[in-house]
Every structure is written in C-alpha cells, then in structure tokens.
Amino acid sequence: MVVRRRRKTRKLRGRTRTMGWGSIGQHRKAGSRGGKGAVGYHKHKWMWVIKYFPEWYGKRGFIPRNPSYEEDIREISLKDLADIIEKLKLSNQLEYSGNRIRIDLVKLGYNKLTGSGKITVPVEVVTKYATEKAIEKIKSIGGEVIFLKSLDKE
C-alpha cells in the first residue's frame, strides 16, 4: 500500500502540539464528540446511525399482550415429597385427612408433582398439575391427588 506523504499530519509533525487547531484545544474535548454517550443519535449523528447501526431504533419481534398464561412450573418429585413428609413428621406439622397425610404443594411453593422416586405413606396431595405416573403411584398405595381446579368448583 502506498504511503500518503502529503497529509496534514506529515506536514505538521514535530512542529506543533495542536496540529493547526488552535491553542485552546479544539478537536480535543466533548464538544468535538457532539456530546457524551449516545447523545445526538436522533439529531446531529443521525447519518452515522443510518450508516453503521441501521437497526438501532425500532421494535422487532412479538411480545404477547398478556403473558400471565405462561406459568412457571415448579415441580417436586415423589422422592422429594417423601423427604418433606419426614421433616414435617419430625417437627409435628403434619395435617391429617382421615387416615391419610394431607399435603398442600401450593402452600409449599410447588405446582407440579412428578413420578420419579417412591413413596410408602398414603397421602392426599393438593396440587395444580401432576403426571400420570405420580397419580398412579399415589393411588396404588391408597392415596389421592386433588387438583386445585376441582377444589374451585366445589
């Protein structure tokens, strides 16, 4: 690549600190930048935005109007449920419904029961969601799964 020797910087090299822009520092401070940060992107720096960042402004994508239908699933397995039952039994905080232990998973901060693990005590579990495997295992030992939707109807 050819070196351009007729540039202003070559002419002024070694002669001056301000390179021909005056003694009080023109082309040095924030005034030469046009402001701090992203100042002026909709005003005097608009051509820069169009050239280098054309997608800086505007909306893209889809955001649903009511995102409340997307509920966070906080699940608990039967194995963890058995551990919680043991802890509650030690602290005498178990609720009984007949001869079964009644556990409200929503009060404990969970909304789904999954079927991994084993449970040996007949329980009555109140939850919003449960897997088929979990319902099957709880019914096989004499327990019951109660869904919150059915409680609302009663």
N, C-alpha and C positions, 0 to 999 in steps of 0.2 A: 504494500500500500504506500502511496506517495505521501511524503510529509509536506504539509502546507506550511511554508515558511513565511508567508505574507500575512499571517494572522496578527491581530492586535496584541495578543499576549507575547508574541515573539519580539514585537517592536518595543514593548514596554518592560521587557524582562531586565531586572537589575536596576531599573531607574526609579521606580515608584512603588509605594505600597498600595495605593488606591486605584491603580490601573486606569486612571483617567476619569474616575467618577467623583472627584472632589475630595476635600479634606475632612468632611464630617461623616464619612462612611455611608454614602449612598450604595445601594445594592448589597447591604450587609444585614439589615435588621428586619423586623417583621413586616415593615411596610413594603419591602420588595417581594415578600411572600404573598402578599394580598390577604393577610390575616392568619390566625392560628388554626391549626387542625383542618376541619372540613368547611371552614368559613368560605362563602362565596361560590359553592358548587351549584347553586341555583341562580347565581348572579354573574359576577365577572369571570368565574372559572368554568362557565357552562360549556364552552367549546372543548376544554380539557376533559370534562366528564363525558361528553359525547364521543370523543376520540378514544379515550383509554378505558373508561368504565361505563359503557352504554346501558348496562343492566343495574346501575347503582340505585335508580329510583324505580318505583312501580311495584305492583303486587304480583306475585306468582304463586301458583298452587291453589289448593282447595282447603278451606277451613270450614268444618261444619258449623252451622249456626248454633246447634245445641249439643255440645259434646258430653252431656250428662249421661247419655245412653251407654257410653263406654265406661264400664265399671271396673275398677281394679280388682283382680282376682287374688285373694289372699287365702291360700289353701293350707290345709293341715292333713296329714296322713293319719291312718288308724294307729300306727305305731306311736306317733307323737301324741295322739289323743289318749292313748293308754298311759303314757308318761304323765300327762296333765292330770289324769284321774288319780294316779298315785300321789302326786303332790297335793292335790286337793284333799285326798283322804288323810294324809299326814297332818294337814292344818285344819281338819274338821270343817271344811267349807263345801261339802258335797250337798247337793239338793237331791231329794228322792221323789219319784213319782210312782207310788205303789212299791213294787219290789225292785224297780229299776232306778239307776242313777240318771238324773236329768242334767244335760249339759247344753247350755246355750252358746253356740260357737260365735254368734254375732257379738255377744257381750264380751267374749274373749278376744275379739278382733279378727276373726276369720269369717269367710263367707263361702268356702267350698271344702267339702270333705272328700278326700281321695282314698282309694282302697289298698294302698301299699302297707304291709305290716299285718299284725294280728291283734285282736282284742279279745279278752276272755270274760269280761264282765258284761252282763246285759245292760245296755244303755239306751236312753231316749235322747237323741241328738236333735237339736233345733238348729237349722241352717238354711241358707238360701239355695245352695247348689250342692249336689253330691253325685259321685259317679255311680254307675250301675254296680260295679264291683264292691264299692263301700256299702251300698244299701244291702246287697246280697249277704255280705259277711256279717253285718249287724243283725239282719233278720235271722240268720242261721243260729245265732247264739241267744235268740229270744229278745232282741232289742227292736227299736223302731226309729225311723228317720222322719222327722216332722219338718216340712218346708214352710218357710215364713209366708209364702203366698197363701197356703191353705189356712194359716192362722188368721190372716187378714179377713178371709171370707167368713170365718166363724163368728 
